[in-house]
Amino acid sequence: MTTPRADQSGVIRSDVTLAALVDAGAALLGIPLAAAHRGEVVVALAMIMAQADLILDFPLPDVAEAAPRFRP
């Protein structure tokens, strides 16, 4: 699974905290989560967070501007 590491806020992420996040999110949203699928959801969340880290860790210069709005 994942190796514990600090995220942007300094919070350590680990399999235990990701599993707790999955459980809390499912309960909050009222989504029934079968025990057989829980591990797969935790792994998917870890992969999504690792992908997000690639974007969030990329430094942008202070002068970077948002792209203009796309209008088809």
PQR file of N, CA, C, O and H, with PARSE charges and radii, in Angstrom:
ATOM      1  N   MET A   1       0.837  -1.176   0.000 -0.4000 1.5000
ATOM      2  CA  MET A   1       0.000   0.000   0.000 -0.0000 2.0000
ATOM      3  C   MET A   1       0.885   1.245   0.000  0.5500 1.7000
ATOM      4  O   MET A   1       1.847   1.320  -0.765 -0.5500 1.4000
ATOM      5  N   THR A   2       0.568   2.220   0.851 -0.4000 1.5000
ATOM      6  CA  THR A   2       1.309   3.475   0.817 -0.0000 2.0000
ATOM      7  C   THR A   2       2.334   3.548   1.930  0.5500 1.7000
ATOM      8  O   THR A   2       2.206   2.892   2.964 -0.5500 1.4000
ATOM      9  H   THR A   2      -0.212   2.158   1.473  0.4000 1.0000
ATOM     10  N   THR A   3       3.342   4.348   1.699 -0.4000 1.5000
ATOM     11  CA  THR A   3       4.327   4.635   2.729 -0.0000 2.0000
ATOM     12  C   THR A   3       3.896   5.907   3.436  0.5500 1.7000
ATOM     13  O   THR A   3       3.547   6.883   2.772 -0.5500 1.4000
ATOM     14  H   THR A   3       3.446   4.880   0.859  0.4000 1.0000
ATOM     15  N   PRO A   4       3.911   5.926   4.767 -0.5600 1.5000
ATOM     16  CA  PRO A   4       3.500   7.150   5.461  0.2800 2.0000
ATOM     17  C   PRO A   4       4.346   8.338   5.025  0.5500 1.7000
ATOM     18  O   PRO A   4       5.570   8.237   4.942 -0.5500 1.4000
ATOM     19  N   ARG A   5       3.703   9.446   4.749 -0.4000 1.5000
ATOM     20  CA  ARG A   5       4.412  10.678   4.406 -0.0000 2.0000
ATOM     21  C   ARG A   5       3.548  11.858   4.795  0.5500 1.7000
ATOM     22  O   ARG A   5       2.332  11.734   4.937 -0.5500 1.4000
ATOM     23  H   ARG A   5       2.709   9.528   4.816  0.4000 1.0000
ATOM     24  N   ALA A   6       4.176  12.981   4.963 -0.4000 1.5000
ATOM     25  CA  ALA A   6       3.435  14.183   5.342 -0.0000 2.0000
ATOM     26  C   ALA A   6       2.824  14.812   4.098  0.5500 1.7000
ATOM     27  O   ALA A   6       3.479  14.909   3.061 -0.5500 1.4000
ATOM     28  H   ALA A   6       5.164  13.082   4.847  0.4000 1.0000
ATOM     29  N   ASP A   7       1.564  15.242   4.202 -0.4000 1.5000
ATOM     30  CA  ASP A   7       0.946  15.934   3.084 -0.0000 2.0000
ATOM     31  C   ASP A   7       1.208  17.436   3.204  0.5500 1.7000
ATOM     32  O   ASP A   7       2.018  17.858   4.029 -0.5500 1.4000
ATOM     33  H   ASP A   7       1.031  15.163   5.045  0.4000 1.0000
ATOM     34  N   GLN A   8       0.539  18.232   2.398 -0.4000 1.5000
ATOM     35  CA  GLN A   8       0.777  19.673   2.364 -0.0000 2.0000
ATOM     36  C   GLN A   8       0.570  20.333   3.730  0.5500 1.7000
ATOM     37  O   GLN A   8       1.234  21.319   4.050 -0.5500 1.4000
ATOM     38  H   GLN A   8      -0.119  17.889   1.728  0.4000 1.0000
ATOM     39  N   SER A   9      -0.346  19.793   4.529 -0.4000 1.5000
ATOM     40  CA  SER A   9      -0.623  20.397   5.834 -0.0000 2.0000
ATOM     41  C   SER A   9       0.259  19.829   6.935  0.5500 1.7000
ATOM     42  O   SER A   9       0.127  20.227   8.092 -0.5500 1.4000
ATOM     43  H   SER A   9      -0.885  18.992   4.268  0.4000 1.0000
ATOM     44  N   GLY A  10       1.166  18.896   6.596 -0.4000 1.5000
ATOM     45  CA  GLY A  10       2.044  18.303   7.586 -0.0000 2.0000
ATOM     46  C   GLY A  10       1.447  17.084   8.264  0.5500 1.7000
ATOM     47  O   GLY A  10       2.064  16.519   9.167 -0.5500 1.4000
ATOM     48  H   GLY A  10       1.273  18.573   5.656  0.4000 1.0000
ATOM     49  N   VAL A  11       0.247  16.663   7.845 -0.4000 1.5000
ATOM     50  CA  VAL A  11      -0.403  15.500   8.425 -0.0000 2.0000
ATOM     51  C   VAL A  11       0.204  14.242   7.814  0.5500 1.7000
ATOM     52  O   VAL A  11       0.360  14.149   6.596 -0.5500 1.4000
ATOM     53  H   VAL A  11      -0.255  17.122   7.112  0.4000 1.0000
ATOM     54  N   ILE A  12       0.543  13.279   8.661 -0.4000 1.5000
ATOM     55  CA  ILE A  12       1.107  12.026   8.169 -0.0000 2.0000
ATOM     56  C   ILE A  12      -0.011  11.152   7.628  0.5500 1.7000
ATOM     57  O   ILE A  12      -0.999  10.889   8.314 -0.5500 1.4000
ATOM     58  H   ILE A  12       0.416  13.354   9.650  0.4000 1.0000
ATOM     59  N   ARG A  13       0.157  10.704   6.389 -0.4000 1.5000
ATOM     60  CA  ARG A  13      -0.809   9.796   5.783 -0.0000 2.0000
ATOM     61  C   ARG A  13      -0.249   8.388   5.853  0.5500 1.7000
ATOM     62  O   ARG A  13       0.929   8.165   5.572 -0.5500 1.4000
ATOM     63  H   ARG A  13       0.960  10.917   5.832  0.4000 1.0000
ATOM     64  N   SER A  14      -1.074   7.463   6.218 -0.4000 1.5000
ATOM     65  CA  SER A  14      -0.690   6.063   6.236 -0.0000 2.0000
ATOM     66  C   SER A  14      -1.904   5.246   5.861  0.5500 1.7000
ATOM     67  O   SER A  14      -2.992   5.792   5.677 -0.5500 1.4000
ATOM     68  H   SER A  14      -2.031   7.645   6.446  0.4000 1.0000
ATOM     69  N   ASP A  15      -1.727   3.939   5.746 -0.4000 1.5000
ATOM     70  CA  ASP A  15      -2.847   3.069   5.430 -0.0000 2.0000
ATOM     71  C   ASP A  15      -3.946   3.195   6.474  0.5500 1.7000
ATOM     72  O   ASP A  15      -5.132   3.127   6.150 -0.5500 1.4000
ATOM     73  H   ASP A  15      -0.843   3.496   5.896  0.4000 1.0000
ATOM     74  N   VAL A  16      -3.548   3.378   7.723 -0.4000 1.5000
ATOM     75  CA  VAL A  16      -4.529   3.482   8.802 -0.0000 2.0000
ATOM     76  C   VAL A  16      -5.355   4.751   8.647  0.5500 1.7000
ATOM     77  O   VAL A  16      -6.580   4.708   8.762 -0.5500 1.4000
ATOM     78  H   VAL A  16      -2.585   3.433   7.987  0.4000 1.0000
ATOM     79  N   THR A  17      -4.705   5.876   8.389 -0.4000 1.5000
ATOM     80  CA  THR A  17      -5.452   7.128   8.257 -0.0000 2.0000
ATOM     81  C   THR A  17      -6.274   7.147   6.974  0.5500 1.7000
ATOM     82  O   THR A  17      -7.367   7.714   6.958 -0.5500 1.4000
ATOM     83  H   THR A  17      -3.710   5.912   8.295  0.4000 1.0000
ATOM     84  N   LEU A  18      -5.769   6.534   5.889 -0.4000 1.5000
ATOM     85  CA  LEU A  18      -6.548   6.468   4.659 -0.0000 2.0000
ATOM     86  C   LEU A  18      -7.774   5.591   4.850  0.5500 1.7000
ATOM     87  O   LEU A  18      -8.855   5.923   4.363 -0.5500 1.4000
ATOM     88  H   LEU A  18      -4.882   6.074   5.902  0.4000 1.0000
ATOM     89  N   ALA A  19      -7.622   4.487   5.547 -0.4000 1.5000
ATOM     90  CA  ALA A  19      -8.760   3.606   5.815 -0.0000 2.0000
ATOM     91  C   ALA A  19      -9.796   4.332   6.664  0.5500 1.7000
ATOM     92  O   ALA A  19     -10.997   4.202   6.429 -0.5500 1.4000
ATOM     93  H   ALA A  19      -6.744   4.218   5.943  0.4000 1.0000
ATOM     94  N   ALA A  20      -9.334   5.096   7.650 -0.4000 1.5000
ATOM     95  CA  ALA A  20     -10.258   5.864   8.482 -0.0000 2.0000
ATOM     96  C   ALA A  20     -10.981   6.923   7.651  0.5500 1.7000
ATOM     97  O   ALA A  20     -12.167   7.178   7.860 -0.5500 1.4000
ATOM     98  H   ALA A  20      -8.358   5.201   7.841  0.4000 1.0000
ATOM     99  N   LEU A  21     -10.270   7.535   6.716 -0.4000 1.5000
ATOM    100  CA  LEU A  21     -10.877   8.537   5.837 -0.0000 2.0000
ATOM    101  C   LEU A  21     -11.946   7.900   4.953  0.5500 1.7000
ATOM    102  O   LEU A  21     -13.018   8.475   4.761 -0.5500 1.4000
ATOM    103  H   LEU A  21      -9.307   7.328   6.546  0.4000 1.0000
ATOM    104  N   VAL A  22     -11.657   6.715   4.415 -0.4000 1.5000
ATOM    105  CA  VAL A  22     -12.631   5.994   3.594 -0.0000 2.0000
ATOM    106  C   VAL A  22     -13.867   5.658   4.420  0.5500 1.7000
ATOM    107  O   VAL A  22     -14.993   5.866   3.969 -0.5500 1.4000
ATOM    108  H   VAL A  22     -10.787   6.248   4.571  0.4000 1.0000
ATOM    109  N   ASP A  23     -13.660   5.141   5.621 -0.4000 1.5000
ATOM    110  CA  ASP A  23     -14.786   4.787   6.491 -0.0000 2.0000
ATOM    111  C   ASP A  23     -15.631   6.012   6.832  0.5500 1.7000
ATOM    112  O   ASP A  23     -16.859   5.960   6.766 -0.5500 1.4000
ATOM    113  H   ASP A  23     -12.745   4.971   5.987  0.4000 1.0000
ATOM    114  N   ALA A  24     -14.975   7.109   7.194 -0.4000 1.5000
ATOM    115  CA  ALA A  24     -15.696   8.326   7.562 -0.0000 2.0000
ATOM    116  C   ALA A  24     -16.441   8.908   6.360  0.5500 1.7000
ATOM    117  O   ALA A  24     -17.582   9.352   6.491 -0.5500 1.4000
ATOM    118  H   ALA A  24     -13.978   7.151   7.247  0.4000 1.0000
ATOM    119  N   GLY A  25     -15.804   8.906   5.202 -0.4000 1.5000
ATOM    120  CA  GLY A  25     -16.449   9.434   4.002 -0.0000 2.0000
ATOM    121  C   GLY A  25     -17.666   8.617   3.602  0.5500 1.7000
ATOM    122  O   GLY A  25     -18.703   9.178   3.248 -0.5500 1.4000
ATOM    123  H   GLY A  25     -14.877   8.545   5.095  0.4000 1.0000
ATOM    124  N   ALA A  26     -17.547   7.301   3.654 -0.4000 1.5000
ATOM    125  CA  ALA A  26     -18.678   6.441   3.315 -0.0000 2.0000
ATOM    126  C   ALA A  26     -19.826   6.652   4.288  0.5500 1.7000
ATOM    127  O   ALA A  26     -20.986   6.716   3.881 -0.5500 1.4000
ATOM    128  H   ALA A  26     -16.704   6.845   3.941  0.4000 1.0000
ATOM    129  N   ALA A  27     -19.504   6.761   5.576 -0.4000 1.5000
ATOM    130  CA  ALA A  27     -20.546   6.986   6.577 -0.0000 2.0000
ATOM    131  C   ALA A  27     -21.208   8.351   6.388  0.5500 1.7000
ATOM    132  O   ALA A  27     -22.430   8.464   6.477 -0.5500 1.4000
ATOM    133  H   ALA A  27     -18.562   6.709   5.907  0.4000 1.0000
ATOM    134  N   LEU A  28     -20.412   9.379   6.131 -0.4000 1.5000
ATOM    135  CA  LEU A  28     -20.939  10.727   5.958 -0.0000 2.0000
ATOM    136  C   LEU A  28     -21.863  10.816   4.750  0.5500 1.7000
ATOM    137  O   LEU A  28     -22.897  11.482   4.793 -0.5500 1.4000
ATOM    138  H   LEU A  28     -19.419   9.287   6.059  0.4000 1.0000
ATOM    139  N   LEU A  29     -21.474  10.135   3.669 -0.4000 1.5000
ATOM    140  CA  LEU A  29     -22.269  10.171   2.443 -0.0000 2.0000
ATOM    141  C   LEU A  29     -23.379   9.134   2.426  0.5500 1.7000
ATOM    142  O   LEU A  29     -24.206   9.118   1.514 -0.5500 1.4000
ATOM    143  H   LEU A  29     -20.633   9.595   3.634  0.4000 1.0000
ATOM    144  N   GLY A  30     -23.399   8.264   3.437 -0.4000 1.5000
ATOM    145  CA  GLY A  30     -24.421   7.229   3.489 -0.0000 2.0000
ATOM    146  C   GLY A  30     -24.235   6.151   2.436  0.5500 1.7000
ATOM    147  O   GLY A  30     -25.208   5.557   1.971 -0.5500 1.4000
ATOM    148  H   GLY A  30     -22.727   8.277   4.177  0.4000 1.0000
ATOM    149  N   ILE A  31     -22.995   5.900   2.059 -0.4000 1.5000
ATOM    150  CA  ILE A  31     -22.691   4.892   1.044 -0.0000 2.0000
ATOM    151  C   ILE A  31     -22.341   3.586   1.745  0.5500 1.7000
ATOM    152  O   ILE A  31     -21.389   3.532   2.523 -0.5500 1.4000
ATOM    153  H   ILE A  31     -22.205   6.384   2.437  0.4000 1.0000
ATOM    154  N   PRO A  32     -23.109   2.531   1.472 -0.5600 1.5000
ATOM    155  CA  PRO A  32     -22.748   1.249   2.074  0.2800 2.0000
ATOM    156  C   PRO A  32     -21.465   0.723   1.431  0.5500 1.7000
ATOM    157  O   PRO A  32     -21.375   0.636   0.207 -0.5500 1.4000
ATOM    158  N   LEU A  33     -20.490   0.378   2.239 -0.4000 1.5000
ATOM    159  CA  LEU A  33     -19.204  -0.101   1.740 -0.0000 2.0000
ATOM    160  C   LEU A  33     -18.976  -1.505   2.271  0.5500 1.7000
ATOM    161  O   LEU A  33     -18.738  -1.706   3.462 -0.5500 1.4000
ATOM    162  H   LEU A  33     -20.563   0.449   3.234  0.4000 1.0000
ATOM    163  N   ALA A  34     -19.054  -2.465   1.373 -0.4000 1.5000
ATOM    164  CA  ALA A  34     -18.856  -3.865   1.762 -0.0000 2.0000
ATOM    165  C   ALA A  34     -17.416  -4.075   2.210  0.5500 1.7000
ATOM    166  O   ALA A  34     -16.485  -3.512   1.634 -0.5500 1.4000
ATOM    167  H   ALA A  34     -19.248  -2.302   0.406  0.4000 1.0000
ATOM    168  N   ALA A  35     -17.248  -4.888   3.237 -0.4000 1.5000
ATOM    169  CA  ALA A  35     -15.907  -5.168   3.764 -0.0000 2.0000
ATOM    170  C   ALA A  35     -14.993  -5.735   2.684  0.5500 1.7000
ATOM    171  O   ALA A  35     -13.788  -5.488   2.699 -0.5500 1.4000
ATOM    172  H   ALA A  35     -18.005  -5.345   3.704  0.4000 1.0000
ATOM    173  N   ALA A  36     -15.552  -6.485   1.760 -0.4000 1.5000
ATOM    174  CA  ALA A  36     -14.755  -7.083   0.688 -0.0000 2.0000
ATOM    175  C   ALA A  36     -14.182  -6.029  -0.262  0.5500 1.7000
ATOM    176  O   ALA A  36     -13.173  -6.272  -0.923 -0.5500 1.4000
ATOM    177  H   ALA A  36     -16.531  -6.686   1.748  0.4000 1.0000
ATOM    178  N   HIS A  37     -14.823  -4.868  -0.328 -0.4000 1.5000
ATOM    179  CA  HIS A  37     -14.390  -3.811  -1.256 -0.0000 2.0000
ATOM    180  C   HIS A  37     -13.594  -2.708  -0.569  0.5500 1.7000
ATOM    181  O   HIS A  37     -12.971  -1.887  -1.242 -0.5500 1.4000
ATOM    182  H   HIS A  37     -15.643  -4.671   0.209  0.4000 1.0000
ATOM    183  N   ARG A  38     -13.607  -2.678   0.752 -0.4000 1.5000
ATOM    184  CA  ARG A  38     -12.976  -1.593   1.506 -0.0000 2.0000
ATOM    185  C   ARG A  38     -11.496  -1.448   1.178  0.5500 1.7000
ATOM    186  O   ARG A  38     -11.022  -0.334   0.957 -0.5500 1.4000
ATOM    187  H   ARG A  38     -14.113  -3.346   1.299  0.4000 1.0000
ATOM    188  N   GLY A  39     -10.765  -2.546   1.143 -0.4000 1.5000
ATOM    189  CA  GLY A  39      -9.330  -2.491   0.850 -0.0000 2.0000
ATOM    190  C   GLY A  39      -9.039  -1.922  -0.524  0.5500 1.7000
ATOM    191  O   GLY A  39      -8.080  -1.172  -0.705 -0.5500 1.4000
ATOM    192  H   GLY A  39     -11.150  -3.451   1.323  0.4000 1.0000
ATOM    193  N   GLU A  40      -9.870  -2.281  -1.494 -0.4000 1.5000
ATOM    194  CA  GLU A  40      -9.678  -1.771  -2.857 -0.0000 2.0000
ATOM    195  C   GLU A  40      -9.936  -0.267  -2.918  0.5500 1.7000
ATOM    196  O   GLU A  40      -9.260   0.455  -3.652 -0.5500 1.4000
ATOM    197  H   GLU A  40     -10.649  -2.890  -1.348  0.4000 1.0000
ATOM    198  N   VAL A  41     -10.912   0.199  -2.147 -0.4000 1.5000
ATOM    199  CA  VAL A  41     -11.205   1.627  -2.113 -0.0000 2.0000
ATOM    200  C   VAL A  41     -10.050   2.387  -1.463  0.5500 1.7000
ATOM    201  O   VAL A  41      -9.697   3.477  -1.911 -0.5500 1.4000
ATOM    202  H   VAL A  41     -11.460  -0.387  -1.551  0.4000 1.0000
ATOM    203  N   VAL A  42      -9.464   1.823  -0.416 -0.4000 1.5000
ATOM    204  CA  VAL A  42      -8.321   2.453   0.248 -0.0000 2.0000
ATOM    205  C   VAL A  42      -7.141   2.542  -0.723  0.5500 1.7000
ATOM    206  O   VAL A  42      -6.471   3.573  -0.790 -0.5500 1.4000
ATOM    207  H   VAL A  42      -9.751   0.937  -0.051  0.4000 1.0000
ATOM    208  N   VAL A  43      -6.885   1.469  -1.472 -0.4000 1.5000
ATOM    209  CA  VAL A  43      -5.791   1.475  -2.450 -0.0000 2.0000
ATOM    210  C   VAL A  43      -6.059   2.522  -3.536  0.5500 1.7000
ATOM    211  O   VAL A  43      -5.150   3.250  -3.934 -0.5500 1.4000
ATOM    212  H   VAL A  43      -7.429   0.632  -1.417  0.4000 1.0000
ATOM    213  N   ALA A  44      -7.295   2.596  -4.011 -0.4000 1.5000
ATOM    214  CA  ALA A  44      -7.645   3.587  -5.037 -0.0000 2.0000
ATOM    215  C   ALA A  44      -7.452   5.003  -4.513  0.5500 1.7000
ATOM    216  O   ALA A  44      -6.943   5.864  -5.231 -0.5500 1.4000
ATOM    217  H   ALA A  44      -8.034   2.004  -3.688  0.4000 1.0000
ATOM    218  N   LEU A  45      -7.852   5.254  -3.265 -0.4000 1.5000
ATOM    219  CA  LEU A  45      -7.659   6.579  -2.676 -0.0000 2.0000
ATOM    220  C   LEU A  45      -6.173   6.905  -2.560  0.5500 1.7000
ATOM    221  O   LEU A  45      -5.769   8.038  -2.822 -0.5500 1.4000
ATOM    222  H   LEU A  45      -8.265   4.554  -2.682  0.4000 1.0000
ATOM    223  N   ALA A  46      -5.364   5.939  -2.174 -0.4000 1.5000
ATOM    224  CA  ALA A  46      -3.919   6.162  -2.071 -0.0000 2.0000
ATOM    225  C   ALA A  46      -3.329   6.512  -3.434  0.5500 1.7000
ATOM    226  O   ALA A  46      -2.466   7.384  -3.533 -0.5500 1.4000
ATOM    227  H   ALA A  46      -5.692   5.019  -1.961  0.4000 1.0000
ATOM    228  N   MET A  47      -3.796   5.830  -4.488 -0.4000 1.5000
ATOM    229  CA  MET A  47      -3.303   6.121  -5.842 -0.0000 2.0000
ATOM    230  C   MET A  47      -3.729   7.519  -6.289  0.5500 1.7000
ATOM    231  O   MET A  47      -2.938   8.254  -6.879 -0.5500 1.4000
ATOM    232  H   MET A  47      -4.497   5.121  -4.407  0.4000 1.0000
ATOM    233  N   ILE A  48      -4.975   7.881  -6.006 -0.4000 1.5000
ATOM    234  CA  ILE A  48      -5.469   9.216  -6.376 -0.0000 2.0000
ATOM    235  C   ILE A  48      -4.678  10.293  -5.651  0.5500 1.7000
ATOM    236  O   ILE A  48      -4.317  11.309  -6.245 -0.5500 1.4000
ATOM    237  H   ILE A  48      -5.618   7.283  -5.526  0.4000 1.0000
ATOM    238  N   MET A  49      -4.409  10.075  -4.371 -0.4000 1.5000
ATOM    239  CA  MET A  49      -3.653  11.069  -3.602 -0.0000 2.0000
ATOM    240  C   MET A  49      -2.211  11.162  -4.090  0.5500 1.7000
ATOM    241  O   MET A  49      -1.636  12.250  -4.092 -0.5500 1.4000
ATOM    242  H   MET A  49      -4.702   9.250  -3.889  0.4000 1.0000
ATOM    243  N   ALA A  50      -1.616  10.047  -4.502 -0.4000 1.5000
ATOM    244  CA  ALA A  50      -0.254  10.071  -5.049 -0.0000 2.0000
ATOM    245  C   ALA A  50      -0.223  10.850  -6.359  0.5500 1.7000
ATOM    246  O   ALA A  50       0.726  11.587  -6.625 -0.5500 1.4000
ATOM    247  H   ALA A  50      -2.083   9.162  -4.500  0.4000 1.0000
ATOM    248  N   GLN A  51      -1.264  10.686  -7.179 -0.4000 1.5000
ATOM    249  CA  GLN A  51      -1.336  11.431  -8.433 -0.0000 2.0000
ATOM    250  C   GLN A  51      -1.530  12.923  -8.162  0.5500 1.7000
ATOM    251  O   GLN A  51      -0.941  13.762  -8.842 -0.5500 1.4000
ATOM    252  H   GLN A  51      -2.035  10.087  -6.963  0.4000 1.0000
ATOM    253  N   ALA A  52      -2.344  13.244  -7.181 -0.4000 1.5000
ATOM    254  CA  ALA A  52      -2.557  14.647  -6.826 -0.0000 2.0000
ATOM    255  C   ALA A  52      -1.269  15.274  -6.309  0.5500 1.7000
ATOM    256  O   ALA A  52      -1.000  16.448  -6.564 -0.5500 1.4000
ATOM    257  H   ALA A  52      -2.823  12.562  -6.629  0.4000 1.0000
ATOM    258  N   ASP A  53      -0.468  14.489  -5.579 -0.4000 1.5000
ATOM    259  CA  ASP A  53       0.811  14.998  -5.073 -0.0000 2.0000
ATOM    260  C   ASP A  53       1.726  15.445  -6.207  0.5500 1.7000
ATOM    261  O   ASP A  53       2.466  16.418  -6.061 -0.5500 1.4000
ATOM    262  H   ASP A  53      -0.687  13.536  -5.371  0.4000 1.0000
ATOM    263  N   LEU A  54       1.680  14.739  -7.338 -0.4000 1.5000
ATOM    264  CA  LEU A  54       2.505  15.132  -8.482 -0.0000 2.0000
ATOM    265  C   LEU A  54       2.146  16.534  -8.958  0.5500 1.7000
ATOM    266  O   LEU A  54       3.024  17.316  -9.321 -0.5500 1.4000
ATOM    267  H   LEU A  54       1.079  13.948  -7.456  0.4000 1.0000
ATOM    268  N   ILE A  55       0.872  16.844  -8.955 -0.4000 1.5000
ATOM    269  CA  ILE A  55       0.420  18.166  -9.392 -0.0000 2.0000
ATOM    270  C   ILE A  55       0.716  19.216  -8.312  0.5500 1.7000
ATOM    271  O   ILE A  55       1.236  20.293  -8.602 -0.5500 1.4000
ATOM    272  H   ILE A  55       0.159  16.209  -8.661  0.4000 1.0000
ATOM    273  N   LEU A  56       0.379  18.884  -7.080 -0.4000 1.5000
ATOM    274  CA  LEU A  56       0.533  19.854  -5.995 -0.0000 2.0000
ATOM    275  C   LEU A  56       1.993  20.157  -5.680  0.5500 1.7000
ATOM    276  O   LEU A  56       2.307  21.247  -5.201 -0.5500 1.4000
ATOM    277  H   LEU A  56      -0.044  18.009  -6.844  0.4000 1.0000
ATOM    278  N   ASP A  57       2.888  19.210  -5.941 -0.4000 1.5000
ATOM    279  CA  ASP A  57       4.307  19.417  -5.647 -0.0000 2.0000
ATOM    280  C   ASP A  57       5.039  20.190  -6.743  0.5500 1.7000
ATOM    281  O   ASP A  57       6.200  20.560  -6.572 -0.5500 1.4000
ATOM    282  H   ASP A  57       2.633  18.325  -6.330  0.4000 1.0000
ATOM    283  N   PHE A  58       4.361  20.436  -7.871 -0.4000 1.5000
ATOM    284  CA  PHE A  58       5.006  21.146  -8.976 -0.0000 2.0000
ATOM    285  C   PHE A  58       5.017  22.638  -8.662  0.5500 1.7000
ATOM    286  O   PHE A  58       3.962  23.252  -8.504 -0.5500 1.4000
ATOM    287  H   PHE A  58       3.417  20.135  -8.010  0.4000 1.0000
ATOM    288  N   PRO A  59       6.207  23.216  -8.573 -0.5600 1.5000
ATOM    289  CA  PRO A  59       6.271  24.638  -8.215  0.2800 2.0000
ATOM    290  C   PRO A  59       5.858  25.532  -9.398  0.5500 1.7000
ATOM    291  O   PRO A  59       6.287  25.323 -10.533 -0.5500 1.4000
ATOM    292  N   LEU A  60       5.037  26.504  -9.106 -0.4000 1.5000
ATOM    293  CA  LEU A  60       4.651  27.491 -10.104 -0.0000 2.0000
ATOM    294  C   LEU A  60       5.250  28.831  -9.714  0.5500 1.7000
ATOM    295  O   LEU A  60       5.263  29.189  -8.536 -0.5500 1.4000
ATOM    296  H   LEU A  60       4.689  26.674  -8.184  0.4000 1.0000
ATOM    297  N   PRO A  61       5.741  29.565 -10.688 -0.5600 1.5000
ATOM    298  CA  PRO A  61       6.276  30.890 -10.359  0.2800 2.0000
ATOM    299  C   PRO A  61       5.138  31.826  -9.929  0.5500 1.7000
ATOM    300  O   PRO A  61       3.983  31.631 -10.308 -0.5500 1.4000
ATOM    301  N   ASP A  62       5.475  32.825  -9.147 -0.4000 1.5000
ATOM    302  CA  ASP A  62       4.470  33.767  -8.666 -0.0000 2.0000
ATOM    303  C   ASP A  62       3.789  34.532  -9.796  0.5500 1.7000
ATOM    304  O   ASP A  62       2.677  35.030  -9.623 -0.5500 1.4000
ATOM    305  H   ASP A  62       6.413  32.984  -8.838  0.4000 1.0000
ATOM    306  N   VAL A  63       4.439  34.630 -10.943 -0.4000 1.5000
ATOM    307  CA  VAL A  63       3.866  35.391 -12.053 -0.0000 2.0000
ATOM    308  C   VAL A  63       2.984  34.533 -12.948  0.5500 1.7000
ATOM    309  O   VAL A  63       2.462  35.033 -13.945 -0.5500 1.4000
ATOM    310  H   VAL A  63       5.343  34.225 -11.084  0.4000 1.0000
ATOM    311  N   ALA A  64       2.803  33.270 -12.625 -0.4000 1.5000
ATOM    312  CA  ALA A  64       1.976  32.375 -13.439 -0.0000 2.0000
ATOM    313  C   ALA A  64       0.524  32.847 -13.389  0.5500 1.7000
ATOM    314  O   ALA A  64       0.006  33.206 -12.332 -0.5500 1.4000
ATOM    315  H   ALA A  64       3.227  32.864 -11.815  0.4000 1.0000
ATOM    316  N   GLU A  65      -0.118  32.839 -14.554 -0.4000 1.5000
ATOM    317  CA  GLU A  65      -1.510  33.262 -14.636 -0.0000 2.0000
ATOM    318  C   GLU A  65      -2.362  32.106 -15.134  0.5500 1.7000
ATOM    319  O   GLU A  65      -1.879  31.218 -15.836 -0.5500 1.4000
ATOM    320  H   GLU A  65       0.303  32.547 -15.413  0.4000 1.0000
ATOM    321  N   ALA A  66      -3.619  32.129 -14.767 -0.4000 1.5000
ATOM    322  CA  ALA A  66      -4.541  31.107 -15.241 -0.0000 2.0000
ATOM    323  C   ALA A  66      -4.755  31.266 -16.744  0.5500 1.7000
ATOM    324  O   ALA A  66      -4.677  32.369 -17.285 -0.5500 1.4000
ATOM    325  H   ALA A  66      -4.011  32.850 -14.197  0.4000 1.0000
ATOM    326  N   ALA A  67      -5.022  30.156 -17.399 -0.4000 1.5000
ATOM    327  CA  ALA A  67      -5.303  30.203 -18.835 -0.0000 2.0000
ATOM    328  C   ALA A  67      -6.609  30.948 -19.058  0.5500 1.7000
ATOM    329  O   ALA A  67      -7.476  30.971 -18.184 -0.5500 1.4000
ATOM    330  H   ALA A  67      -5.084  29.260 -16.960  0.4000 1.0000
ATOM    331  N   PRO A  68      -6.747  31.560 -20.235 -0.5600 1.5000
ATOM    332  CA  PRO A  68      -8.019  32.244 -20.509  0.2800 2.0000
ATOM    333  C   PRO A  68      -9.171  31.232 -20.541  0.5500 1.7000
ATOM    334  O   PRO A  68      -8.956  30.037 -20.742 -0.5500 1.4000
ATOM    335  N   ARG A  69     -10.367  31.721 -20.343 -0.4000 1.5000
ATOM    336  CA  ARG A  69     -11.531  30.856 -20.309 -0.0000 2.0000
ATOM    337  C   ARG A  69     -11.825  30.320 -21.705  0.5500 1.7000
ATOM    338  O   ARG A  69     -11.841  31.068 -22.682 -0.5500 1.4000
ATOM    339  H   ARG A  69     -10.541  32.692 -20.180  0.4000 1.0000
ATOM    340  N   PHE A  70     -12.056  29.007 -21.781 -0.4000 1.5000
ATOM    341  CA  PHE A  70     -12.380  28.370 -23.054 -0.0000 2.0000
ATOM    342  C   PHE A  70     -13.861  28.542 -23.327  0.5500 1.7000
ATOM    343  O   PHE A  70     -14.705  28.237 -22.485 -0.5500 1.4000
ATOM    344  H   PHE A  70     -12.043  28.399 -20.987  0.4000 1.0000
ATOM    345  N   ARG A  71     -14.157  29.032 -24.506 -0.4000 1.5000
ATOM    346  CA  ARG A  71     -15.557  29.193 -24.917 -0.0000 2.0000
ATOM    347  C   ARG A  71     -15.688  28.562 -26.308  0.5500 1.7000
ATOM    348  O   ARG A  71     -15.148  29.073 -27.289 -0.5500 1.4000
ATOM    349  H   ARG A  71     -13.471  29.280 -25.190  0.4000 1.0000
ATOM    350  N   PRO A  72     -16.424  27.430 -26.370 -0.5600 1.5000
ATOM    351  CA  PRO A  72     -16.568  26.762 -27.688  0.2800 2.0000
ATOM    352  C   PRO A  72     -17.401  27.557 -28.662  0.5500 1.7000
ATOM    353  O   PRO A  72     -17.606  27.125 -29.796 -0.5500 1.4000
TER
END
